Amino acid sequence: MNILYEEEGTFKVGAILADNDTSLQVEAPHGKRSKVKASAVLLRFREPAAPVFMQQAQHIAEEADADFLWEASGSDEFSFTELAGEYFGREPQPTEAAGILMRLHASPMHFYKKGRGRYKPAPAEALQAALASVERKRQQALQQAACVEQLSAFSLPESFRPRLNALLYRPDRNTLEFKALEQACQATGLSAPKLLERCGAFASAHDYHFNAFLFEHFPAGSGFGEFGPLAEPEALPESEATAFSIDDSSTTEIDDAFSVTPLRNGNWRVGIHIAAPALGIVPGSPLDAIALDRLSTVYMPGGKITMLPEPAIRQFTLREGSICPALSMYLEVDSGDYSVLSAENRVERVHIAANLRHDALEQVFTEDSIGRGDASYPYRGELGVLWRLADRMEAARGKQDPNRLPQVDYSFRVEGDRVAIVPRVRGNPVDKVVSELMIHVNAQWAQLLSTQRYAAIYRSQNNGKVRMSTVPGRHQGLGVEQYTWASSPLRRYVDLVNQRQLIALVRGEPAPYQPGDEALFAAMRDFELAHEAYGNFQRSMERYWTLRYLVQEGIGETTACVVKENIVRLDGLPLTTRVPSLPELPVGTAVAVEVSQIDLLELAFDCQFRCRIEDPGRLPSRV
């Protein structure tokens, strides 16, 4: 005697060796013996033999139509033998009953299993929904296959276009498009960005990186929505000083300017004038909400995303030929040793006579020209005073080191798809004047806010770690007892917040933000996150344009300097990289390296050691 039984959802057959009422000893066709519970047995039969039985039953199951069986099954629960009798119109043979059982078991949309060998027809509505789902999945599978075929031929399917950013930067693994892209990547051996680039999904590697940043931080786009009319600052006294600014040629958000006026006692009155958007951007206003959402201007080579819309910038920037609202600090400076004798703060309007630009001024305002005293350039006398004052301020901070090696910064000038990278020596007279006066005004305003107990956001540095806090602390790197950011209110929201507090303090008015104000903590916390993200983006785009420069100039071999271990810095470029093939060499050693395999999507390249340069004065030219 043979049996058909169910084990773990699978139908099996075997010959009975022993029948113990509640269980049976069974031998499978391949010889394996096992114990089967009597309750698991569905059929007992003598013929045909087990292997033939399963073949015949499977054949019957394949011929049986599930839709017909469902229509013939009525609506009540039934056993498979009952339905087999209805189907064949007679007592079914064991193979016939088994075939119907297999068809029922293989049709879960049509029949719900209610027990061993027992089923119930699915309701008509449920069956139709299940069949529609199956058809939908079939169509999706066909569509997915078509997408894979198109992608593998480097053609972008139309259905991908509205989902490109999500596919590139935050893919949903459950979507048809992601699954097709994943399959096509496996077929082509390319990463998703590289495959989509081959398909023309984005115009350039630059767009890939830029759009990734927008997707993460500006999901609604970098444009400005409605913000209503700008508030006009109230009438302000006009300063007698005439000021000038010093900025990069691309700067439109001109936050700071300077004035130098001789006093009757022979001293100088130096004015540090900071644009005052806090006079027109009211906390909680639509324009304030925009600034709070962005928190800072985003910088990148060849462009920027401003914190404030252009009309607001135009109203408050210290533009040449304008009389602008400003928060000013006036210093009386000793004309002999250039020490600061006194300071006064005013909220006023200042005449901005000129916007000087770095690229032009740095060519003529140099330590050499200052030493000669015969050079001719705009505001030569005033700049000389500011230079000597800045020198005194640097010394007072304990940061003047005659043995300090000059550090180099780099300016990127992007026109279309071409880039020029221009080295700039950090600490040149232009840099020194601007940076020292900004450090001074921010440190002094931090002290003022602290001593007058006006809430503010401070910056401190301890053991190399910079942090922001509502409690003042020493800034070791700058050498000042307390420090805040308040000199760039057109570009940083923290500065705008602090300027509101300062203006209220100078005027003797209640502070907009009180100690413990949640708005102050939220602005500080959100600004830190945004500042880090924006800085990372700027650095990544500088790396992109530096690699683009290597490609543009066809540089395959260049010189470099060992920074540490196997890390070098390429000469004349803001680019450091690890060189696995670099032998152990002292820091500062000049070497020649080979540059290859530049990947503008991954922002990566290969760098191999070529040789040590014994005479740094005879460096090989780039090839």
Secondary structure, 3 states (H helix, E strand, C coil): CEEEEEECCEEEEEEEEEECCCEEEEECCCCCEEEEEHHHEEEEECCCCHHHHHHHHHHHHHHCCHHHHHHHCCCCCEEHHHHHHHHHCCCCCHHHHHHHHHHHHCCCCCEEEEECCEEEECCHHHHHHHHHHHHHHHHHHHHHHHHHHHHHCCCCCHHHHHHHHHHHHCCCCCCHHHHHHHHHHHHHCCCHHHHHHHCCCCCCHHHHHHHHHHHHHCCCCCCCCCCCCCCCCCCCCEEEEEEEEEECCCCCCCCEEEEEEECCCCCEEEEEEEECHHHCCCCCCHHHHHHHHHCECEEECCEEECCCCHHHHHHHCCCCCEEEEEEEEEEEECCCCCCEEEEEEEEEEEEEEEEEEHHHHHHHCCHHHHHHCCCCCCCHHHHHHHHHHHHHHHHHCCCCCCCCCCCEEEEEEEECCEEEEEEEECCCHHHHHHHHHHHHHHHHHHHHHHHCCCCCCEEEEECCEEEEECCCCCECCCCECCCECCCCCCCEHHHHHHHHHHHHHHHCCCCCCCCCCHHHHHHHHHHHHHHHHHHHHHHHHHHHHHHHHHHHCCCCEEEEEEEECCEEEECCCCCEEECCCCCCCCCCCEEEEEEEEEECCCCEEEEEEEEECCCHHHCCCCC
